[in-house]
Amino acid sequence: MRTAWITGALVVAAGSIVALAVPAAAPAVLLGMLGPLVVATGSLVAMDRAYRQSPERVSRLMLRLFLGKIVAFGAYVALAIAVLTLDPIWFIGSFTVSFVAFHLAEAVHLQRLFSN
């Protein structure tokens, strides 16, 4: 879980620097980071709980989480760009960087869980 906290802190710090450097992009950058941050945190907590109860359940849980993420992220991006009218370049850029960073953190976390 430590890797996830470090990754989260780095992504939030990078997004904050961009938001301070380009104030007009701040809402798009911060909301672009918020979705992946919330979802990754929820995924990590769910995977930890499932692993503690029964390590065999983690794979099935990951599949369900993946399907839920597809739907949630699709709706989130559509809402942010169409309804909130955020700048799509800044939003998608920060969303993509956050998404990749948090999924890498999840992968490292899973590797550590199953290597014990």
FIZAMAR-835954 format. One line per 4 residues: number of its first residue (from 1); their letters; for each residue z, y, x of N, C-alpha, C, O, CB. Coordinates in Angstrom, 2 decimals. Each point is the difference from the previous one (the first is absolute). Glycine has a CB too. Example, Ala and Ser with C-alpha at 12.3 -4.5 7.8 and 13.67 -1.06 7.14 Angstrom:
REM residues 2
1) as) 7.80,-5.69,13.19,0.00,1.19,-0.89,0.00,1.20,0.90,0.66,-0.02,1.04,0.59,-1.15,-2.93 | -1.97,2.22,1.54,0.06,1.19,0.82,0.73,1.09,-0.77,0.17,1.11,0.51,-2.32,-1.74,0.67
This chain:
REM residues 116
1) mrta) 0.00,-1.19,0.83,0.00,1.19,-0.83,0.00,1.25,0.87,-0.44,1.06,-0.43,1.65,-2.31,-1.38 | -0.72,1.12,3.03,0.05,1.15,0.90,-1.40,0.54,0.28,-0.19,1.22,0.06,2.28,-2.15,0.97 | -3.06,0.05,-0.86,-1.38,0.42,0.25,-0.52,0.84,-1.16,-0.70,0.98,0.21,0.32,-3.03,1.17 | 0.72,1.66,-2.59,-0.45,0.75,-1.17,0.59,1.40,-0.01,-0.68,0.97,-0.33,0.47,-3.11,-0.95
5) witg) 1.48,2.25,1.64,0.63,1.32,0.03,-0.64,0.89,1.06,-0.24,1.18,-0.23,2.38,-2.20,-0.56 | -2.42,0.45,1.95,-0.63,0.78,1.07,-1.40,0.43,-0.42,-0.38,1.16,0.20,1.72,-2.42,1.53 | -2.10,0.34,-2.31,-1.35,0.33,-0.46,0.05,1.08,-1.07,-0.77,0.95,0.03,0.01,-3.27,0.50 | 1.67,2.17,-1.48,0.14,1.01,-1.05,0.35,1.36,0.55,-0.57,1.01,-0.42,1.28,-2.79,-1.11
9) alvv) 0.20,1.82,2.48,0.39,1.27,0.60,-1.18,0.64,0.74,-0.20,1.21,-0.08,2.55,-2.04,0.31 | -3.12,0.03,0.48,-1.15,0.53,0.72,-1.08,0.53,-0.94,-0.56,1.06,0.24,1.05,-2.66,1.60 | -0.77,0.86,-2.91,-1.01,0.45,-0.95,0.44,1.28,-0.70,-0.79,0.92,-0.16,0.06,-3.30,-0.18 | 1.98,2.43,-0.07,0.51,1.20,-0.67,0.01,1.19,0.96,-0.33,1.12,-0.39,1.75,-2.55,-1.12
13) aags) -1.04,1.20,2.76,-0.01,1.08,0.99,-1.42,0.51,0.24,-0.22,1.21,0.05,2.26,-2.20,1.02 | -2.99,0.08,-0.93,-1.39,0.41,0.22,-0.53,0.77,-1.20,-0.68,1.02,0.15,0.32,-3.01,1.34 | 0.66,1.51,-2.68,-0.43,0.70,-1.21,0.64,1.36,-0.14,-0.65,0.95,-0.45,0.32,-3.14,-0.63 | 1.57,2.30,1.46,0.69,1.30,-0.06,-0.60,0.99,0.98,-0.13,1.18,-0.31,2.22,-2.35,-0.38
17) ival) -2.46,0.69,1.86,-0.63,0.89,0.99,-1.34,0.50,-0.53,-0.30,1.19,0.11,1.43,-2.43,1.76 | -1.92,0.35,-2.45,-1.28,0.41,-0.58,0.23,0.99,-1.14,-0.71,1.00,-0.10,-0.32,-3.21,0.73 | 2.01,1.94,-1.47,0.28,0.89,-1.13,0.46,1.37,0.47,-0.33,1.01,-0.63,0.93,-3.00,-0.74 | 0.15,2.04,2.46,0.43,1.29,0.54,-1.16,0.74,0.67,-0.09,1.22,-0.08,2.38,-2.16,0.41
21) avpa) -3.17,0.20,0.33,-1.13,0.62,0.69,-1.04,0.51,-0.99,-0.64,1.03,0.24,1.04,-2.54,1.71 | -0.59,0.81,-3.05,-0.98,0.39,-1.02,0.72,0.01,-1.35,-0.08,-0.97,-0.75,-1.89,-0.03,2.09 | 2.67,2.11,-1.65,0.82,0.02,-1.22,-0.78,-0.29,-1.29,0.56,-0.54,-0.95,0.88,2.17,2.11 | -2.71,-1.27,-1.20,-0.78,-0.25,-1.21,-0.18,-1.50,-0.25,-0.22,-0.42,-1.14,-0.97,2.59,1.50
25) aapa) 1.28,-2.96,0.69,-0.19,-1.45,-0.13,1.31,-0.74,-0.25,-0.01,-1.21,-0.21,-1.96,1.41,1.71 | 3.09,0.51,-1.48,1.31,-0.65,-0.09,0.16,-0.91,-1.22,0.43,-1.14,0.17,0.48,3.09,1.02 | -1.24,-1.50,-2.40,0.18,-0.91,-1.15,-0.83,-1.28,0.11,0.48,-1.09,-0.30,0.01,3.09,-1.10 | -1.74,-1.85,1.83,-0.87,-1.18,0.11,0.50,-0.95,1.07,-0.01,-1.22,-0.19,-1.93,2.60,-0.58
29) vllg) 2.36,-0.84,1.91,0.48,-0.84,1.10,1.29,-0.71,-0.40,0.14,-1.21,0.21,-1.20,2.76,1.46 | 1.99,-0.83,-2.24,1.29,-0.61,-0.35,-0.14,-1.03,-1.12,0.64,-1.05,0.05,0.49,3.17,0.64 | -1.95,-1.83,-1.70,-0.20,-0.98,-1.06,-0.83,-1.19,0.49,0.15,-1.11,-0.51,0.00,2.95,-1.18 | -1.02,-1.60,2.66,-0.76,-1.10,0.59,0.89,-0.98,0.74,-0.28,-1.19,0.04,-1.66,2.70,0.16
33) mlgp) 3.02,-1.01,0.37,0.96,-0.86,0.71,1.01,-0.63,-0.95,0.50,-1.09,0.27,-0.78,2.53,1.75 | 0.57,-0.77,-3.11,1.07,-0.44,-0.89,-0.27,-1.37,-0.63,0.88,-0.86,-0.03,-0.40,3.26,-0.42 | -1.68,-2.61,-0.06,-0.34,-1.27,-0.65,0.20,-1.20,0.91,0.73,-0.92,-0.34,-2.35,2.16,-1.07 | 0.96,-1.25,2.58,0.19,-1.14,0.91,1.44,-0.16,0.47,0.46,-1.13,0.20,-2.80,1.45,0.53
37) lvva) 3.06,0.78,-0.56,1.40,-0.07,0.43,0.85,-0.71,-1.04,0.77,-0.90,0.33,-1.06,3.01,0.99 | 0.15,-1.71,-2.57,0.80,-0.60,-1.08,-0.36,-1.47,-0.18,0.89,-0.85,-0.14,-0.76,3.09,-0.99 | -1.41,-2.54,1.13,-0.43,-1.39,-0.22,0.41,-0.90,1.17,0.45,-1.12,-0.22,-2.38,1.97,-1.15 | 1.77,-0.36,2.59,0.38,-0.81,1.16,1.51,-0.25,0.02,0.44,-1.10,0.34,-2.38,2.03,0.95
41) tgsl) 2.71,0.08,-1.64,1.45,-0.18,-0.04,0.38,-1.06,-1.04,0.81,-0.88,0.27,-0.49,3.28,0.44 | -0.92,-2.30,-1.89,0.26,-1.00,-1.03,-0.42,-1.40,0.42,0.70,-0.97,-0.28,-0.99,2.75,-1.42 | -0.85,-1.87,2.37,-0.48,-1.31,0.47,0.94,-0.60,1.03,0.31,-1.19,-0.05,-2.65,1.93,-0.39 | 2.79,0.08,1.37,0.90,-0.50,1.03,1.32,-0.49,-0.58,0.52,-1.04,0.40,-1.57,2.61,1.22
45) vamd) 1.58,-0.82,-2.56,1.26,-0.41,-0.64,-0.21,-1.31,-0.76,0.83,-0.91,0.08,-0.11,3.33,-0.29 | -1.83,-2.51,-0.54,-0.27,-1.23,-0.77,-0.21,-1.20,0.92,0.49,-1.09,-0.29,-1.52,2.49,-1.51 | 0.31,-1.20,2.92,-0.22,-1.11,0.93,1.30,-0.45,0.66,0.22,-1.19,0.18,-2.54,2.05,0.23 | 3.17,0.10,-0.05,1.29,-0.37,0.59,0.85,-0.81,-0.97,0.59,-1.01,0.38,-0.68,3.08,1.02
49) rayr) 0.14,-1.62,-2.64,0.79,-0.73,-1.00,-0.55,-1.41,-0.22,0.75,-0.97,-0.06,-0.19,3.15,-1.05 | -1.88,-2.28,0.99,-0.62,-1.31,-0.22,0.24,-0.92,1.19,0.26,-1.19,-0.18,-2.01,2.26,-1.27 | 1.67,-0.52,2.65,0.20,-0.83,1.19,1.43,-0.52,0.07,0.23,-1.16,0.36,-1.99,2.49,0.84 | 2.73,-0.47,-1.54,1.40,-0.43,0.04,0.27,-1.09,-1.03,0.78,-0.92,0.26,-0.13,3.21,0.52
53) qspe) -1.29,-2.20,-1.95,0.22,-1.00,-1.05,-0.74,-1.30,0.30,0.57,-1.09,-0.10,-0.28,2.94,-1.55 | -1.56,-1.73,2.03,-0.81,-1.19,0.26,-1.26,0.43,0.75,-0.91,0.58,-0.60,1.80,-1.75,-1.49 | -0.98,0.89,3.38,-1.15,0.44,0.80,-1.35,-0.48,-0.55,-1.03,0.64,0.23,2.53,-0.66,1.73 | -1.51,-1.09,-2.69,-1.25,-0.52,-0.55,-0.58,0.91,-1.08,-1.20,-0.04,-0.26,2.01,-2.26,0.76
57) rvsr) 0.02,3.12,-1.10,-0.45,0.88,-1.08,-0.72,1.25,0.50,-0.64,0.70,-0.79,2.54,-1.53,-0.55 | -1.82,1.12,2.62,-0.54,1.25,0.52,-1.52,0.07,-0.16,-0.52,1.05,-0.36,2.41,-0.96,1.99 | -2.59,-1.18,-1.38,-1.47,0.02,-0.12,-0.44,0.30,-1.42,-0.90,0.82,-0.21,0.75,-2.46,2.08 | 0.76,1.00,-2.84,-0.34,0.25,-1.40,0.33,1.44,-0.38,-0.77,0.66,-0.71,1.20,-3.08,0.16
61) lmlr) 0.70,2.91,1.02,0.38,1.38,-0.27,-1.00,0.97,0.62,-0.37,1.00,-0.63,2.78,-1.69,0.54 | -2.85,0.42,1.30,-0.95,0.88,0.67,-1.31,0.09,-0.78,-0.61,1.07,-0.07,1.65,-1.64,2.28 | -1.49,-0.54,-2.78,-1.22,0.03,-0.81,0.19,0.87,-1.23,-0.88,0.80,-0.34,0.30,-3.10,1.16 | 1.71,2.15,-1.49,0.27,0.84,-1.17,0.12,1.47,0.38,-0.50,0.87,-0.72,1.66,-2.81,-0.37
65) lflg) -0.51,2.22,2.21,0.12,1.38,0.46,-1.37,0.58,0.33,-0.27,1.16,-0.30,2.55,-1.66,1.19 | -3.14,-0.30,-0.27,-1.34,0.46,0.35,-0.79,0.38,-1.25,-0.64,1.05,-0.05,0.68,-2.51,2.09 | 0.00,0.61,-3.05,-0.72,0.29,-1.25,0.57,1.25,-0.67,-0.75,0.82,-0.53,0.25,-3.26,0.24 | 1.81,2.58,0.32,0.62,1.20,-0.56,-0.38,1.26,0.76,-0.18,1.06,-0.59,2.06,-2.47,-0.18
69) kiva) -1.99,1.29,2.10,-0.38,1.15,0.82,-1.42,0.45,-0.31,-0.28,1.20,-0.03,1.83,-1.99,1.82 | -2.45,-0.16,-2.01,-1.38,0.36,-0.32,-0.04,0.88,-1.24,-0.65,1.05,-0.01,-0.18,-3.19,1.05 | 1.51,1.71,-2.07,0.02,0.75,-1.26,0.73,1.34,0.18,-0.50,1.04,-0.42,0.44,-3.20,-0.87 | 1.22,2.12,1.92,0.80,1.22,0.15,-0.70,1.04,0.86,-0.04,1.17,-0.35,2.10,-2.55,0.10
73) fgay) -2.63,0.96,1.38,-0.66,0.96,0.87,-1.28,0.54,-0.63,-0.32,1.18,0.18,1.28,-2.36,1.79 | -1.69,0.36,-2.70,-1.19,0.50,-0.70,0.37,1.08,-1.00,-0.65,1.04,-0.06,-0.43,-3.27,0.35 | 2.11,1.98,-1.07,0.45,0.99,-0.98,0.55,1.25,0.69,-0.24,1.12,-0.45,0.76,-2.97,-1.16 | 0.21,1.65,2.70,0.61,1.12,0.73,-1.07,0.93,0.58,0.11,1.22,-0.13,1.86,-2.67,0.66
77) vala) -2.98,0.87,0.10,-1.06,0.82,0.59,-0.78,0.72,-1.09,-0.31,1.18,0.14,0.13,-2.78,1.81 | -0.15,0.91,-3.02,-0.73,0.63,-1.11,0.81,1.14,-0.60,-0.54,1.07,-0.28,-0.61,-3.24,-0.20 | 2.42,1.95,0.28,0.88,1.03,-0.56,0.09,1.21,0.93,-0.10,1.14,-0.45,1.41,-2.91,-0.74 | -1.12,1.52,2.46,0.17,1.09,0.97,-1.25,0.85,0.12,0.10,1.23,0.09,1.53,-2.63,1.15
81) iavl) -2.78,0.78,-1.24,-1.23,0.76,0.22,-0.53,0.60,-1.30,-0.41,1.16,-0.03,-0.12,-2.64,1.96 | 0.54,0.71,-3.01,-0.58,0.47,-1.25,0.94,0.90,-0.81,-0.41,1.04,-0.50,-0.94,-3.11,0.46 | 2.59,1.67,-0.08,0.93,0.74,-0.86,0.72,1.11,0.77,0.06,1.14,-0.47,0.26,-3.20,-0.90 | 0.20,1.74,2.54,0.73,1.00,0.78,-0.92,0.91,0.81,0.44,0.99,0.57,1.46,-2.58,-0.45
85) tldp) -3.17,1.24,-0.08,-1.03,0.75,0.73,0.43,0.37,1.42,-0.12,1.15,0.43,-0.67,-0.25,-2.62 | 1.28,-1.89,2.91,0.35,0.20,1.40,-1.28,-0.02,0.83,-1.01,-0.56,-0.41,3.29,-0.51,0.07 | -2.22,1.69,1.51,-1.14,-0.02,0.91,-0.23,-1.45,0.42,0.86,-0.60,0.65,-0.38,2.98,0.18 | -1.63,-2.95,-1.19,-0.21,-1.43,0.26,-0.03,-0.37,1.49,0.42,-1.10,0.36,-1.66,1.03,-2.48
89) iwfi) 0.76,0.95,2.97,-0.07,-0.32,1.43,1.40,-0.17,0.58,0.28,-1.00,0.66,-2.45,2.27,-0.47 | 3.04,-0.30,-0.44,1.37,-0.08,0.53,0.77,-1.14,-0.64,0.74,-0.72,0.68,-0.78,3.18,-0.27 | -0.13,-2.62,-1.72,0.73,-1.06,-0.70,-0.42,-1.38,0.51,0.86,-0.81,0.36,-0.67,2.29,-2.38 | -1.48,-1.75,2.03,-0.48,-1.32,0.43,0.31,-0.25,1.47,0.33,-1.12,0.38,-2.16,1.25,-2.10
93) gsft) 1.72,0.91,2.54,0.33,-0.15,1.42,1.45,-0.40,0.21,0.28,-0.96,0.72,-2.01,2.64,-0.18 | 2.64,-0.96,-1.17,1.42,-0.33,0.18,0.35,-1.32,-0.69,0.83,-0.76,0.49,-0.29,3.21,-0.35 | -1.17,-2.72,-1.27,0.23,-1.26,-0.70,-0.43,-1.18,0.87,0.72,-0.98,0.13,-1.06,2.14,-2.34 | -0.84,-1.05,2.82,-0.53,-1.09,0.81,0.86,-0.26,1.23,0.32,-1.14,0.31,-2.61,1.71,-1.11
97) vsfv) 2.66,0.50,1.50,0.84,-0.16,1.19,1.34,-0.62,-0.37,0.48,-0.91,0.67,-1.61,2.89,0.41 | 1.73,-1.49,-2.15,1.29,-0.54,-0.44,-0.13,-1.45,-0.44,0.83,-0.84,0.35,-0.13,3.13,-1.06 | -1.73,-2.58,-0.04,-0.24,-1.36,-0.50,-0.10,-0.99,1.16,0.65,-1.04,-0.01,-1.83,1.99,-2.00 | 0.36,-0.61,2.99,-0.19,-0.89,1.15,1.30,-0.13,0.80,0.39,-1.11,0.39,-2.82,1.76,-0.29
101) afhl) 3.10,0.47,0.15,1.23,-0.03,0.80,1.08,-0.84,-0.67,0.67,-0.80,0.65,-1.23,3.06,0.25 | 0.73,-2.09,-2.21,1.04,-0.75,-0.69,-0.34,-1.49,-0.12,0.89,-0.84,0.03,-0.31,2.91,-1.29 | -1.86,-2.39,1.11,-0.37,-1.41,-0.05,0.16,-0.67,1.36,0.36,-1.18,0.07,-1.95,1.69,-1.93 | 1.34,0.22,2.91,0.28,-0.55,1.34,1.50,-0.24,0.17,0.41,-1.01,0.56,-2.43,2.20,0.37
105) aeav) 2.82,-0.25,-1.42,1.46,-0.18,0.08,0.44,-1.21,-0.82,0.88,-0.75,0.43,-0.60,3.23,-0.12 | -0.89,-2.68,-1.48,0.33,-1.18,-0.80,-0.38,-1.28,0.73,0.75,-0.98,-0.02,-1.10,2.32,-2.07 | -0.80,-1.34,2.75,-0.44,-1.19,0.75,0.97,-0.31,1.14,0.35,-1.16,0.22,-2.73,1.68,-0.81 | 2.79,0.50,1.32,0.96,-0.20,1.09,1.33,-0.51,-0.55,0.62,-0.89,0.58,-1.73,2.71,0.77
109) hlqr) 1.52,-1.26,-2.46,1.26,-0.42,-0.62,-0.08,-1.47,-0.43,0.94,-0.76,0.23,-0.53,3.12,-1.02 | -1.51,-2.76,0.18,-0.16,-1.40,-0.40,-0.01,-0.93,1.20,0.57,-1.09,-0.04,-1.84,1.84,-1.97 | 0.61,-0.32,3.07,-0.02,-0.81,1.22,1.41,-0.21,0.53,0.36,-1.11,0.41,-2.65,1.99,0.14 | 3.08,0.17,-0.57,1.39,-0.13,0.46,0.83,-0.88,-0.92,0.84,-0.78,0.46,-1.02,3.05,0.57
113) lfsn) -0.06,-2.16,-2.34,0.74,-0.84,-0.94,-0.25,-1.48,0.27,0.94,-0.79,0.07,-1.07,2.62,-1.78 | -1.13,-2.18,1.85,-0.35,-1.42,0.12,0.11,-0.54,1.41,-0.13,-1.21,0.20,-1.37,1.54,-2.11 | 1.73,0.52,2.89,0.16,-0.50,1.37,1.43,-0.41,0.30,0.27,-0.60,1.04,-2.15,2.07,-0.35 | 2.80,-1.15,-1.60,1.40,-0.38,0.21,0.25,-1.45,-0.27,1.12,-0.47,0.12,-0.46,2.75,-0.72
